[in-house]
Amino acid sequence: MPELSVIVPLHNERPVLPQFLAELTPVLQGLDLPYEVLLVDDGSSDGTADAADALAHDDPHLCVIRLTRNFGKEAAMAAGLSAAAGRAAILMDGDLQHPVSVVPQLVAAWRDGAEVVNAVKEARGREGVAYRLSAWAFNRLMGAALRHDFDRESDFKLLDRSVIDVIASLPERTRFFRGLVAWVGFRTAQVPFAVAPRAGGHTSWSPLGLVTYSVRNLVSFTSLPLRLVAATGFVVTGLGMLLGAQTLWTWARGLAVDGFSTTILSVLIMGGFQLLALGVVSLYLSAIYEEVKQRPLFVVRKPEPPDSEDRSGPVA
């Protein structure tokens, strides 16, 4: 039985996969403990799964998990955690931006008693301005909701078996892995690392994709947007009452001025706020709708049976 499981979500990583495993394997061998590497193909379209199968044929430590389509990285990580057999599991990307040289430090911190070991970024590496701003806004919002600093964190982590079992038991379908790890608690340690350039390919994240991801996680993980809408509603109502009192006072003194500027402005403000509130409520209703369907988070493709010369039984 493996003592350490390494979970690697893959999506169109065929060009860099051999290099990644060539660098990872000697590092794991140097730890002197039984290990397994779970390569989770998240519906790649470039033959990543076939390349992984070919590599696993020559290495008994490798196991390939094929998802039936692209379910997303969160689902791929959940699939890896559900299949991991080790007493601890490391989750890392397969594009070599998560340096394999950090793995021994994660294991050492775990052996010292940490149940969650976060690999935190010393610097974010080369990113576009729009992407960096989007990531900054998302980390601040999620950090305020969970009272946790996500600014330098990543999905590069080691989890003890006790943590894996708790996260696997959580029932929600829409997941934010870093948020779940922060929410469950447990003893935590940090290991710094420098984000390396991608060894090949390009990121599938865009600023728009990050905004969509951020909204989905905020809605699924916290009621903060609803509370903000409620607070804004109270503020707008208070301002409306003050404006009404001021208008009556002006009218009573005979100083009212003809015109509709104040009325038009009030209608625009209230109308815009009502549409915003309806939009936020609609997002939460959509999230509830997705949860109550209770569809599986991912679907794993079963291995094909070996070819047989005769599958129809004996011929009379």
ZADO-1210 file (C-alpha; in nm, 4 decimals, padded with zeros to 6 digits):
<atoms>
<atom x="00.0000" y="00.0000" z="00.0000" code="MET" pos="1"/>
<atom x="00.1347" y="00.3455" z="-00.0846" code="PRO" pos="2"/>
<atom x="00.2097" y="00.5838" z="00.1981" code="GLU" pos="3"/>
<atom x="00.2062" y="00.8897" z="-00.0290" code="LEU" pos="4"/>
<atom x="-00.0301" y="00.9649" z="-00.3162" code="SER" pos="5"/>
<atom x="00.0541" y="01.2365" z="-00.5682" code="VAL" pos="6"/>
<atom x="-00.2526" y="01.3654" z="-00.7546" code="ILE" pos="7"/>
<atom x="-00.1926" y="01.5433" z="-01.0849" code="VAL" pos="8"/>
<atom x="-00.4938" y="01.6899" z="-01.2706" code="PRO" pos="9"/>
<atom x="-00.4217" y="01.7012" z="-01.6437" code="LEU" pos="10"/>
<atom x="-00.5931" y="01.8855" z="-01.9266" code="HIS" pos="11"/>
<atom x="-00.4142" y="01.8944" z="-02.2627" code="ASN" pos="12"/>
<atom x="-00.0708" y="01.8434" z="-02.1059" code="GLU" pos="13"/>
<atom x="00.0616" y="01.5793" z="-02.3461" code="ARG" pos="14"/>
<atom x="00.3764" y="01.7712" z="-02.4573" code="PRO" pos="15"/>
<atom x="00.5021" y="01.8304" z="-02.1035" code="VAL" pos="16"/>
<atom x="00.3862" y="01.5107" z="-01.9301" code="LEU" pos="17"/>
<atom x="00.7006" y="01.2992" z="-01.9996" code="PRO" pos="18"/>
<atom x="00.9270" y="01.5780" z="-01.8748" code="GLN" pos="19"/>
<atom x="00.7118" y="01.6287" z="-01.5643" code="PHE" pos="20"/>
<atom x="00.7270" y="01.2591" z="-01.4708" code="LEU" pos="21"/>
<atom x="01.0974" y="01.2415" z="-01.5520" code="ALA" pos="22"/>
<atom x="01.1603" y="01.5142" z="-01.2929" code="GLU" pos="23"/>
<atom x="00.9050" y="01.3930" z="-01.0377" code="LEU" pos="24"/>
<atom x="00.9994" y="01.0225" z="-01.0279" code="THR" pos="25"/>
<atom x="01.3557" y="01.0553" z="-00.8895" code="PRO" pos="26"/>
<atom x="01.2320" y="01.3002" z="-00.6257" code="VAL" pos="27"/>
<atom x="00.9682" y="01.0516" z="-00.5058" code="LEU" pos="28"/>
<atom x="01.2170" y="00.7652" z="-00.5160" code="GLN" pos="29"/>
<atom x="01.4485" y="00.9673" z="-00.2949" code="GLY" pos="30"/>
<atom x="01.1824" y="00.9932" z="-00.0217" code="LEU" pos="31"/>
<atom x="01.2251" y="00.6230" z="00.0558" code="ASP" pos="32"/>
<atom x="00.8534" y="00.5528" z="00.1111" code="LEU" pos="33"/>
<atom x="00.5908" y="00.3703" z="-00.0957" code="PRO" pos="34"/>
<atom x="00.4118" y="00.6079" z="-00.3319" code="TYR" pos="35"/>
<atom x="00.1632" y="00.6255" z="-00.6164" code="GLU" pos="36"/>
<atom x="00.1067" y="00.8920" z="-00.8810" code="VAL" pos="37"/>
<atom x="-00.2543" y="00.9423" z="-00.9898" code="LEU" pos="38"/>
<atom x="-00.2758" y="01.1087" z="-01.3305" code="LEU" pos="39"/>
<atom x="-00.6316" y="01.2432" z="-01.3650" code="VAL" pos="40"/>
<atom x="-00.7137" y="01.3231" z="-01.7265" code="ASP" pos="41"/>
<atom x="-00.9876" y="01.5864" z="-01.7292" code="ASP" pos="42"/>
<atom x="-01.1284" y="01.5191" z="-02.0748" code="GLY" pos="43"/>
<atom x="-00.8174" y="01.6208" z="-02.2701" code="SER" pos="44"/>
<atom x="-00.8491" y="01.6530" z="-02.6468" code="SER" pos="45"/>
<atom x="-00.4798" y="01.6220" z="-02.7365" code="ASP" pos="46"/>
<atom x="-00.4208" y="01.2565" z="-02.6455" code="GLY" pos="47"/>
<atom x="-00.2977" y="01.3228" z="-02.2922" code="THR" pos="48"/>
<atom x="-00.4796" y="01.0154" z="-02.1589" code="ALA" pos="49"/>
<atom x="-00.3215" y="00.7854" z="-02.4187" code="ASP" pos="50"/>
<atom x="00.0228" y="00.9270" z="-02.3425" code="ALA" pos="51"/>
<atom x="-00.0385" y="00.8739" z="-01.9704" code="ALA" pos="52"/>
<atom x="-00.1488" y="00.5144" z="-02.0321" code="ASP" pos="53"/>
<atom x="00.1694" y="00.4467" z="-02.2296" code="ALA" pos="54"/>
<atom x="00.3849" y="00.5847" z="-01.9478" code="LEU" pos="55"/>
<atom x="00.1899" y="00.3916" z="-01.6840" code="ALA" pos="56"/>
<atom x="00.2477" y="00.0681" z="-01.8769" code="HIS" pos="57"/>
<atom x="00.6181" y="00.0894" z="-01.7896" code="ASP" pos="58"/>
<atom x="00.5825" y="00.2263" z="-01.4339" code="ASP" pos="59"/>
<atom x="00.3708" y="00.0411" z="-01.1757" code="PRO" pos="60"/>
<atom x="00.3607" y="00.3522" z="-00.9568" code="HIS" pos="61"/>
<atom x="00.1485" y="00.5363" z="-01.2130" code="LEU" pos="62"/>
<atom x="-00.2291" y="00.5098" z="-01.2270" code="CYS" pos="63"/>
<atom x="-00.4406" y="00.6858" z="-01.4895" code="VAL" pos="64"/>
<atom x="-00.7923" y="00.8067" z="-01.4098" code="ILE" pos="65"/>
<atom x="-00.9910" y="00.9105" z="-01.7157" code="ARG" pos="66"/>
<atom x="-01.2903" y="01.1398" z="-01.6764" code="LEU" pos="67"/>
<atom x="-01.5542" y="01.1054" z="-01.9452" code="THR" pos="68"/>
<atom x="-01.5379" y="01.4765" z="-02.0320" code="ARG" pos="69"/>
<atom x="-01.3899" y="01.8034" z="-01.9112" code="ASN" pos="70"/>
<atom x="-01.5491" y="01.8498" z="-01.5677" code="PHE" pos="71"/>
<atom x="-01.3013" y="02.1155" z="-01.4523" code="GLY" pos="72"/>
<atom x="-00.9982" y="02.1143" z="-01.2274" code="LYS" pos="73"/>
<atom x="-01.2003" y="02.1081" z="-00.9040" code="GLU" pos="74"/>
<atom x="-01.3729" y="01.7858" z="-01.0146" code="ALA" pos="75"/>
<atom x="-01.0428" y="01.6346" z="-01.1303" code="ALA" pos="76"/>
<atom x="-00.8857" y="01.6986" z="-00.7903" code="MET" pos="77"/>
<atom x="-01.1895" y="01.5481" z="-00.6183" code="ALA" pos="78"/>
<atom x="-01.1597" y="01.2399" z="-00.8397" code="ALA" pos="79"/>
<atom x="-00.7952" y="01.2037" z="-00.7424" code="GLY" pos="80"/>
<atom x="-00.8688" y="01.2414" z="-00.3715" code="LEU" pos="81"/>
<atom x="-01.1451" y="00.9801" z="-00.3907" code="SER" pos="82"/>
<atom x="-00.9014" y="00.7308" z="-00.5448" code="ALA" pos="83"/>
<atom x="-00.5940" y="00.8121" z="-00.3326" code="ALA" pos="84"/>
<atom x="-00.4850" y="00.5264" z="-00.1065" code="ALA" pos="85"/>
<atom x="-00.1933" y="00.6933" z="00.0734" code="GLY" pos="86"/>
<atom x="-00.1762" y="00.8200" z="00.4292" code="ARG" pos="87"/>
<atom x="-00.1109" y="01.1594" z="00.2736" code="ALA" pos="88"/>
<atom x="-00.1767" y="01.3116" z="-00.0678" code="ALA" pos="89"/>
<atom x="00.0003" y="01.5876" z="-00.2583" code="ILE" pos="90"/>
<atom x="-00.1933" y="01.7807" z="-00.5218" code="LEU" pos="91"/>
<atom x="00.0106" y="01.9573" z="-00.7871" code="MET" pos="92"/>
<atom x="-00.0142" y="02.0739" z="-01.1476" code="ASP" pos="93"/>
<atom x="00.1524" y="01.8828" z="-01.4270" code="GLY" pos="94"/>
<atom x="00.2939" y="02.1843" z="-01.6152" code="ASP" pos="95"/>
<atom x="00.5996" y="02.2142" z="-01.3840" code="LEU" pos="96"/>
<atom x="00.4895" y="02.5521" z="-01.2462" code="GLN" pos="97"/>
<atom x="00.4686" y="02.3676" z="-00.9145" code="HIS" pos="98"/>
<atom x="00.8350" y="02.2687" z="-00.8687" code="PRO" pos="99"/>
<atom x="00.8876" y="01.9020" z="-00.7882" code="VAL" pos="100"/>
<atom x="01.1845" y="02.0012" z="-00.5711" code="SER" pos="101"/>
<atom x="00.9367" y="02.1304" z="-00.3097" code="VAL" pos="102"/>
<atom x="00.7798" y="01.7850" z="-00.2590" code="VAL" pos="103"/>
<atom x="01.0387" y="01.6664" z="00.0018" code="PRO" pos="104"/>
<atom x="00.9750" y="01.9839" z="00.2051" code="GLN" pos="105"/>
<atom x="00.6008" y="01.9168" z="00.2052" code="LEU" pos="106"/>
<atom x="00.6586" y="01.5607" z="00.3231" code="VAL" pos="107"/>
<atom x="00.9031" y="01.6767" z="00.5917" code="ALA" pos="108"/>
<atom x="00.6478" y="01.9248" z="00.7309" code="ALA" pos="109"/>
<atom x="00.3860" y="01.6477" z="00.7345" code="TRP" pos="110"/>
<atom x="00.6218" y="01.4157" z="00.9228" code="ARG" pos="111"/>
<atom x="00.6748" y="01.6942" z="01.1758" code="ASP" pos="112"/>
<atom x="00.3029" y="01.6883" z="01.2585" code="GLY" pos="113"/>
<atom x="00.1303" y="01.9209" z="01.0114" code="ALA" pos="114"/>
<atom x="-00.1944" y="01.7861" z="00.8699" code="GLU" pos="115"/>
<atom x="-00.2209" y="02.0486" z="00.5943" code="VAL" pos="116"/>
<atom x="00.0949" y="02.1772" z="00.4273" code="VAL" pos="117"/>
<atom x="00.0363" y="02.4726" z="00.1954" code="ASN" pos="118"/>
<atom x="00.2913" y="02.5570" z="-00.0704" code="ALA" pos="119"/>
<atom x="00.2701" y="02.9378" z="-00.0842" code="VAL" pos="120"/>
<atom x="00.4023" y="03.1573" z="-00.3630" code="LYS" pos="121"/>
<atom x="00.6991" y="03.3810" z="-00.2988" code="GLU" pos="122"/>
<atom x="00.5941" y="03.5681" z="-00.6140" code="ALA" pos="123"/>
<atom x="00.3088" y="03.5153" z="-00.8608" code="ARG" pos="124"/>
<atom x="00.5372" y="03.4835" z="-01.1622" code="GLY" pos="125"/>
<atom x="00.4642" y="03.6341" z="-01.5024" code="ARG" pos="126"/>
<atom x="00.0968" y="03.7289" z="-01.5323" code="GLU" pos="127"/>
<atom x="-00.0997" y="03.9817" z="-01.7322" code="GLY" pos="128"/>
<atom x="-00.2285" y="04.2957" z="-01.5612" code="VAL" pos="129"/>
<atom x="-00.5957" y="04.2002" z="-01.6098" code="ALA" pos="130"/>
<atom x="-00.5356" y="03.8490" z="-01.4756" code="TYR" pos="131"/>
<atom x="-00.3401" y="03.9790" z="-01.1759" code="ARG" pos="132"/>
<atom x="-00.6123" y="04.2312" z="-01.0874" code="LEU" pos="133"/>
<atom x="-00.8838" y="03.9667" z="-01.1223" code="SER" pos="134"/>
<atom x="-00.6903" y="03.7279" z="-00.8978" code="ALA" pos="135"/>
<atom x="-00.6302" y="04.0055" z="-00.6433" code="TRP" pos="136"/>
<atom x="-01.0017" y="04.0946" z="-00.6271" code="ALA" pos="137"/>
<atom x="-01.1032" y="03.7286" z="-00.5967" code="PHE" pos="138"/>
<atom x="-00.8538" y="03.6554" z="-00.3184" code="ASN" pos="139"/>
<atom x="-00.9662" y="03.9637" z="-00.1249" code="ARG" pos="140"/>
<atom x="-01.3354" y="03.8755" z="-00.1523" code="LEU" pos="141"/>
<atom x="-01.2867" y="03.5115" z="-00.0578" code="MET" pos="142"/>
<atom x="-01.0453" y="03.6090" z="00.2174" code="GLY" pos="143"/>
<atom x="-01.3010" y="03.8492" z="00.3657" code="ALA" pos="144"/>
<atom x="-01.5716" y="03.5828" z="00.3482" code="ALA" pos="145"/>
<atom x="-01.3618" y="03.3093" z="00.5141" code="LEU" pos="146"/>
<atom x="-01.1278" y="03.5288" z="00.7209" code="ARG" pos="147"/>
<atom x="-00.8327" y="03.3617" z="00.5546" code="HIS" pos="148"/>
<atom x="-00.5479" y="03.4978" z="00.3433" code="ASP" pos="149"/>
<atom x="-00.5624" y="03.3372" z="-00.0027" code="PHE" pos="150"/>
<atom x="-00.3290" y="03.5857" z="-00.1704" code="ASP" pos="151"/>
<atom x="-00.0222" y="03.3610" z="-00.2025" code="ARG" pos="152"/>
<atom x="-00.1911" y="03.0225" z="-00.1768" code="GLU" pos="153"/>
<atom x="-00.2337" y="02.7703" z="-00.4568" code="SER" pos="154"/>
<atom x="-00.3711" y="02.4211" z="-00.5114" code="ASP" pos="155"/>
<atom x="-00.0193" y="02.2859" z="-00.4449" code="PHE" pos="156"/>
<atom x="-00.0779" y="02.1198" z="-00.1065" code="LYS" pos="157"/>
<atom x="-00.0197" y="01.8109" z="00.1029" code="LEU" pos="158"/>
<atom x="-00.3186" y="01.6731" z="00.2955" code="LEU" pos="159"/>
<atom x="-00.3106" y="01.4145" z="00.5704" code="ASP" pos="160"/>
<atom x="-00.5508" y="01.1198" z="00.5449" code="ARG" pos="161"/>
<atom x="-00.7690" y="01.2710" z="00.8200" code="SER" pos="162"/>
<atom x="-00.8150" y="01.5846" z="00.6083" code="VAL" pos="163"/>
<atom x="-00.8783" y="01.3860" z="00.2901" code="ILE" pos="164"/>
<atom x="-01.1550" y="01.1872" z="00.4557" code="ASP" pos="165"/>
<atom x="-01.3297" y="01.5003" z="00.5843" code="VAL" pos="166"/>
<atom x="-01.3150" y="01.6820" z="00.2491" code="ILE" pos="167"/>
<atom x="-01.4339" y="01.3713" z="00.0641" code="ALA" pos="168"/>
<atom x="-01.7351" y="01.3507" z="00.2981" code="SER" pos="169"/>
<atom x="-01.8536" y="01.7061" z="00.2284" code="LEU" pos="170"/>
<atom x="-02.1750" y="01.6882" z="00.0246" code="PRO" pos="171"/>
<atom x="-02.1624" y="02.0005" z="-00.1939" code="GLU" pos="172"/>
<atom x="-02.1235" y="01.9597" z="-00.5699" code="ARG" pos="173"/>
<atom x="-01.9813" y="02.3053" z="-00.6455" code="THR" pos="174"/>
<atom x="-01.6418" y="02.3169" z="-00.4781" code="ARG" pos="175"/>
<atom x="-01.3629" y="02.5609" z="-00.4076" code="PHE" pos="176"/>
<atom x="-01.0771" y="02.3361" z="-00.2998" code="PHE" pos="177"/>
<atom x="-00.8631" y="02.6000" z="-00.1305" code="ARG" pos="178"/>
<atom x="-01.1660" y="02.7301" z="00.0559" code="GLY" pos="179"/>
<atom x="-01.2639" y="02.3839" z="00.1759" code="LEU" pos="180"/>
<atom x="-00.9123" y="02.3158" z="00.3042" code="VAL" pos="181"/>
<atom x="-00.9150" y="02.6461" z="00.4919" code="ALA" pos="182"/>
<atom x="-01.2642" y="02.5821" z="00.6305" code="TRP" pos="183"/>
<atom x="-01.1961" y="02.2349" z="00.7771" code="VAL" pos="184"/>
<atom x="-00.9065" y="02.3666" z="00.9845" code="GLY" pos="185"/>
<atom x="-00.6479" y="02.1121" z="01.1137" code="PHE" pos="186"/>
<atom x="-00.2823" y="02.1825" z="01.1936" code="ARG" pos="187"/>
<atom x="-00.1291" y="02.3822" z="00.9095" code="THR" pos="188"/>
<atom x="00.2240" y="02.4563" z="00.7912" code="ALA" pos="189"/>
<atom x="00.3553" y="02.6585" z="00.4983" code="GLN" pos="190"/>
<atom x="00.6376" y="02.5974" z="00.2541" code="VAL" pos="191"/>
<atom x="00.7381" y="02.8806" z="00.0165" code="PRO" pos="192"/>
<atom x="00.8088" y="02.8213" z="-00.3514" code="PHE" pos="193"/>
<atom x="00.8805" y="03.0256" z="-00.6603" code="ALA" pos="194"/>
<atom x="00.6360" y="02.9821" z="-00.9482" code="VAL" pos="195"/>
<atom x="00.8306" y="02.8433" z="-01.2439" code="ALA" pos="196"/>
<atom x="00.7483" y="02.9220" z="-01.6082" code="PRO" pos="197"/>
<atom x="00.5207" y="02.6741" z="-01.7837" code="ARG" pos="198"/>
<atom x="00.7226" y="02.3982" z="-01.9473" code="ALA" pos="199"/>
<atom x="00.4843" y="02.3897" z="-02.2412" code="GLY" pos="200"/>
<atom x="00.1428" y="02.4882" z="-02.3662" code="GLY" pos="201"/>
<atom x="-00.0497" y="02.7841" z="-02.2311" code="HIS" pos="202"/>
<atom x="-00.2884" y="02.8520" z="-01.9459" code="THR" pos="203"/>
<atom x="-00.6575" y="02.7931" z="-02.0085" code="SER" pos="204"/>
<atom x="-00.7494" y="03.0723" z="-01.7675" code="TRP" pos="205"/>
<atom x="-00.8582" y="03.4107" z="-01.9020" code="SER" pos="206"/>
<atom x="-00.9664" y="03.7191" z="-01.7039" code="PRO" pos="207"/>
<atom x="-01.3285" y="03.6479" z="-01.7997" code="LEU" pos="208"/>
<atom x="-01.2904" y="03.2824" z="-01.6980" code="GLY" pos="209"/>
<atom x="-01.1417" y="03.3885" z="-01.3651" code="LEU" pos="210"/>
<atom x="-01.4320" y="03.6300" z="-01.3046" code="VAL" pos="211"/>
<atom x="-01.6829" y="03.3516" z="-01.3789" code="THR" pos="212"/>
<atom x="-01.4919" y="03.1146" z="-01.1512" code="TYR" pos="213"/>
<atom x="-01.4833" y="03.3786" z="-00.8781" code="SER" pos="214"/>
<atom x="-01.8572" y="03.4488" z="-00.8926" code="VAL" pos="215"/>
<atom x="-01.9373" y="03.0768" z="-00.8866" code="ARG" pos="216"/>
<atom x="-01.7187" y="03.0170" z="-00.5818" code="ASN" pos="217"/>
<atom x="-01.8435" y="03.3236" z="-00.3959" code="LEU" pos="218"/>
<atom x="-02.2043" y="03.2191" z="-00.4468" code="VAL" pos="219"/>
<atom x="-02.1418" y="02.8537" z="-00.3603" code="SER" pos="220"/>
<atom x="-01.9165" y="02.9132" z="-00.0610" code="PHE" pos="221"/>
<atom x="-02.0445" y="03.2231" z="00.1168" code="THR" pos="222"/>
<atom x="-02.3592" y="03.4302" z="00.1678" code="SER" pos="223"/>
<atom x="-02.1537" y="03.7517" z="00.1621" code="LEU" pos="224"/>
<atom x="-02.3158" y="03.8868" z="-00.1606" code="PRO" pos="225"/>
<atom x="-02.6622" y="03.8430" z="-00.0078" code="LEU" pos="226"/>
<atom x="-02.5537" y="04.0218" z="00.3084" code="ARG" pos="227"/>
<atom x="-02.4054" y="04.3053" z="00.1028" code="LEU" pos="228"/>
<atom x="-02.7330" y="04.3417" z="-00.0893" code="VAL" pos="229"/>
<atom x="-02.9266" y="04.3523" z="00.2374" code="ALA" pos="230"/>
<atom x="-02.6905" y="04.6126" z="00.3829" code="ALA" pos="231"/>
<atom x="-02.7131" y="04.8236" z="00.0678" code="THR" pos="232"/>
<atom x="-03.0914" y="04.7990" z="00.0842" code="GLY" pos="233"/>
<atom x="-03.0933" y="04.9395" z="00.4375" code="PHE" pos="234"/>
<atom x="-02.8593" y="05.2222" z="00.3362" code="VAL" pos="235"/>
<atom x="-03.0660" y="05.3120" z="00.0296" code="VAL" pos="236"/>
<atom x="-03.3875" y="05.3027" z="00.2370" code="THR" pos="237"/>
<atom x="-03.2318" y="05.5336" z="00.4952" code="GLY" pos="238"/>
<atom x="-03.1173" y="05.7781" z="00.2283" code="LEU" pos="239"/>
<atom x="-03.4650" y="05.7677" z="00.0740" code="GLY" pos="240"/>
<atom x="-03.6237" y="05.8557" z="00.4087" code="MET" pos="241"/>
<atom x="-03.3830" y="06.1462" z="00.4550" code="LEU" pos="242"/>
<atom x="-03.4535" y="06.2689" z="00.1024" code="LEU" pos="243"/>
<atom x="-03.8277" y="06.2430" z="00.1659" code="GLY" pos="244"/>
<atom x="-03.8005" y="06.4408" z="00.4905" code="ALA" pos="245"/>
<atom x="-03.5904" y="06.7076" z="00.3195" code="GLN" pos="246"/>
<atom x="-03.8424" y="06.7342" z="00.0354" code="THR" pos="247"/>
<atom x="-04.1371" y="06.7767" z="00.2764" code="LEU" pos="248"/>
<atom x="-03.9453" y="07.0387" z="00.4735" code="TRP" pos="249"/>
<atom x="-03.8669" y="07.2319" z="00.1588" code="THR" pos="250"/>
<atom x="-04.2320" y="07.2129" z="00.0463" code="TRP" pos="251"/>
<atom x="-04.3605" y="07.3259" z="00.3856" code="ALA" pos="252"/>
<atom x="-04.1395" y="07.6339" z="00.3716" code="ARG" pos="253"/>
<atom x="-04.2605" y="07.7141" z="00.0224" code="GLY" pos="254"/>
<atom x="-03.9134" y="07.6706" z="-00.1263" code="LEU" pos="255"/>
<atom x="-03.9878" y="07.3718" z="-00.3470" code="ALA" pos="256"/>
<atom x="-03.8437" y="07.4056" z="-00.6976" code="VAL" pos="257"/>
<atom x="-04.0284" y="07.2691" z="-00.9984" code="ASP" pos="258"/>
<atom x="-03.8495" y="06.9878" z="-01.1829" code="GLY" pos="259"/>
<atom x="-03.7998" y="06.6155" z="-01.1896" code="PHE" pos="260"/>
<atom x="-03.4212" y="06.5796" z="-01.1491" code="SER" pos="261"/>
<atom x="-03.4434" y="06.4439" z="-00.7953" code="THR" pos="262"/>
<atom x="-03.7264" y="06.2102" z="-00.8871" code="THR" pos="263"/>
<atom x="-03.5499" y="06.0771" z="-01.1947" code="ILE" pos="264"/>
<atom x="-03.2272" y="06.0247" z="-01.0022" code="LEU" pos="265"/>
<atom x="-03.4092" y="05.8430" z="-00.7220" code="SER" pos="266"/>
<atom x="-03.5889" y="05.6160" z="-00.9694" code="VAL" pos="267"/>
<atom x="-03.2623" y="05.5289" z="-01.1466" code="LEU" pos="268"/>
<atom x="-03.0848" y="05.4490" z="-00.8201" code="ILE" pos="269"/>
<atom x="-03.3670" y="05.2379" z="-00.6832" code="MET" pos="270"/>
<atom x="-03.4254" y="05.0624" z="-01.0151" code="GLY" pos="271"/>
<atom x="-03.0577" y="04.9777" z="-01.0534" code="GLY" pos="272"/>
<atom x="-03.0366" y="04.8455" z="-00.6991" code="PHE" pos="273"/>
<atom x="-03.3476" y="04.6303" z="-00.7461" code="GLN" pos="274"/>
<atom x="-03.2046" y="04.4757" z="-01.0632" code="LEU" pos="275"/>
<atom x="-02.8756" y="04.4106" z="-00.8835" code="LEU" pos="276"/>
<atom x="-03.0578" y="04.2447" z="-00.5944" code="ALA" pos="277"/>
<atom x="-03.2607" y="04.0281" z="-00.8324" code="LEU" pos="278"/>
<atom x="-02.9391" y="03.9269" z="-01.0110" code="GLY" pos="279"/>
<atom x="-02.7715" y="03.8194" z="-00.6857" code="VAL" pos="280"/>
<atom x="-03.0779" y="03.6239" z="-00.5750" code="VAL" pos="281"/>
<atom x="-03.0921" y="03.4583" z="-00.9196" code="SER" pos="282"/>
<atom x="-02.7308" y="03.3438" z="-00.8820" code="LEU" pos="283"/>
<atom x="-02.8098" y="03.1803" z="-00.5493" code="TYR" pos="284"/>
<atom x="-03.1234" y="03.0170" z="-00.6886" code="LEU" pos="285"/>
<atom x="-02.9135" y="02.8794" z="-00.9749" code="SER" pos="286"/>
<atom x="-02.6592" y="02.7407" z="-00.7268" code="ALA" pos="287"/>
<atom x="-02.9375" y="02.5778" z="-00.5234" code="ILE" pos="288"/>
<atom x="-03.0811" y="02.4282" z="-00.8423" code="TYR" pos="289"/>
<atom x="-02.7463" y="02.2718" z="-00.9295" code="GLU" pos="290"/>
<atom x="-02.7069" y="02.1280" z="-00.5787" code="GLU" pos="291"/>
<atom x="-03.0526" y="01.9738" z="-00.5438" code="VAL" pos="292"/>
<atom x="-03.0111" y="01.7746" z="-00.8654" code="LYS" pos="293"/>
<atom x="-02.7465" y="01.5695" z="-00.6806" code="GLN" pos="294"/>
<atom x="-02.5589" y="01.4812" z="-00.9970" code="ARG" pos="295"/>
<atom x="-02.2122" y="01.3309" z="-00.9421" code="PRO" pos="296"/>
<atom x="-01.9212" y="01.5718" z="-00.9311" code="LEU" pos="297"/>
<atom x="-01.7394" y="01.3700" z="-01.1984" code="PHE" pos="298"/>
<atom x="-01.7766" y="01.0524" z="-01.4036" code="VAL" pos="299"/>
<atom x="-01.4805" y="00.8155" z="-01.4453" code="VAL" pos="300"/>
<atom x="-01.4475" y="00.6201" z="-01.7684" code="ARG" pos="301"/>
<atom x="-01.4214" y="00.2502" z="-01.6891" code="LYS" pos="302"/>
<atom x="-01.1232" y="00.0645" z="-01.8380" code="PRO" pos="303"/>
<atom x="-01.2111" y="-00.1128" z="-02.1582" code="GLU" pos="304"/>
<atom x="-01.2131" y="-00.4932" z="-02.1295" code="PRO" pos="305"/>
<atom x="-00.9274" y="-00.6725" z="-02.3027" code="PRO" pos="306"/>
<atom x="-00.9950" y="-00.7801" z="-02.6578" code="ASP" pos="307"/>
<atom x="-01.1131" y="-01.1376" z="-02.6987" code="SER" pos="308"/>
<atom x="-01.1216" y="-01.3460" z="-03.0086" code="GLU" pos="309"/>
<atom x="-01.4704" y="-01.4730" z="-02.9283" code="ASP" pos="310"/>
<atom x="-01.7107" y="-01.2673" z="-02.7160" code="ARG" pos="311"/>
<atom x="-02.0265" y="-01.4486" z="-02.8178" code="SER" pos="312"/>
<atom x="-01.9571" y="-01.7848" z="-02.6514" code="GLY" pos="313"/>
<atom x="-01.9139" y="-02.1219" z="-02.8145" code="PRO" pos="314"/>
<atom x="-02.0648" y="-02.1707" z="-03.1561" code="VAL" pos="315"/>
<atom x="-02.2861" y="-02.4770" z="-03.1977" code="ALA" pos="316"/>
</atoms>
